[in-house]
Amino acid sequence: VSCHGERFRSIADYPARKMVNVPKERKTFCKGKKCKKHTVHKVTQYKAGKASSFAQGKRRYDEKQTGFGGQTKPVFHKKAKTTKKVTIRLECKECKSKKQLVLKRCKHFELGEKKKGGGPSY
């Protein structure tokens, strides 16, 4: 795999983008039953919801943790990544159909903000 003429051994070696600025609206294909064409979509950043305490995995984990014996499942400590992949949520303005799109890794993400400082101001 090559990127900008350099060779990278694994995905962790790829350079993360420093700052990504995405417009608040974008024209893209809508798969909704009504549309099935390119329409304007409203762009928002996806945020994971609150984890449910009634999910099967959580119930199983809590049951296993009860009683004596300390921590029963491995706790992850070897964190190697410094960035997260950004997911944006696209909502069609015509039919309100929603879809998600994963962007590349970046240190800083912003939605539709103007660039700060456009050169020298006299």
N, C-alpha and C positions, 0 to 999 in steps of 0.2 A: 504494500500500500504506500503510495507516495502522495505527499502534500507539499506544494510549493517547492518541488525539486529535492526535498529532504526525505530520508528514509526513517520510518518510525516502526519500532518492534511491536508495540502493543497499543491498544486504544488509550492507555494511561499516558503515553508519551505525546499524544497530540496536543498542540498548544490550544488552551482555552481562549476564546475571544474575551477581550477586556470589557467592552461595553456594547450592548445591543439596544438599539432604539427602534421600536416597532410602531407604525402608525395605528391610531385607534380605529380606523376603518380600512378594510382591504377588500378588493374585488376578487372573488374566487368561486370555484364551482360548488353549487349547492346540490346535494343528493336527495333533498326532500321530495316527497311525492308530487307536490305542486310545482316546484321550480324545475329541477333537472337542467339547469343552465348556470352561467356565471352571474352572480348577483353580489351586491355590497353586503359585507358581513361586519358586525361589531366585534372588536377584538378586546378580550379581557384576559388577565393572567389566571390560570387555573390554580386553585388552592384546595388541598385535600381536606375533606370534612373530618369532624371529630370521630375518633374510633369508637365503635359501639362496644359496650361491655357485655352484650348478649351474643356477639359473634361466636361461632363454634370454636375457633382457635383460641380466643380469649378465655372462654369458659373452660376449655381443656387445660390451658396453661395455668389458670388460677387454681383449678382442682389439683394439678400436679404439684404446685408450689405449697399447698397447705401442709401442715404438720412439720415434723422434724426432717432434717436432711439438707438444709441450705438451698442454694440455687440449683435448680434441676436442669435447666437448659443453658446452652452457651450464650454468653453475653459478648457481642462483637466489639473488639477494641482496636483492631488493626485498620483504622480509617486511613485510606490512601488518597481519596479524591478531595480536591479543594473547591470544586464547583459542583453544581447540580444542573441537570438538563432542565430547561425551561419549557413548560407546557402552556400553550395559549389556547383559549376557548373561543371559537368562532360561532357567532349567532347570526343567522340569515335575517336581514331586515324585512324581507317579504313574508316568509313562512315561519319565522322564529325557530327553524330547525337548528340544532347545535351540533358542532363537531369539535374535536380536539386535534391539535397539531403540536408535535414535539420539535423544539428547536435545538440547535447545538448547545454545547456547554458554554457558559459565559460567567464572568465574575460579577458583572453588573447588568441588570435588565431594567429598561424603562419603556413606558408606553406613551408614544406621541408627544415627547417633550422636545422643545426647541434646544438647539445647541447653545451652550453657555459661552458668552464672549465671542463676538464675530470679528475679532481683530482689534486694533487700537482705536480707542474712542477719544477724540480730541475735544 
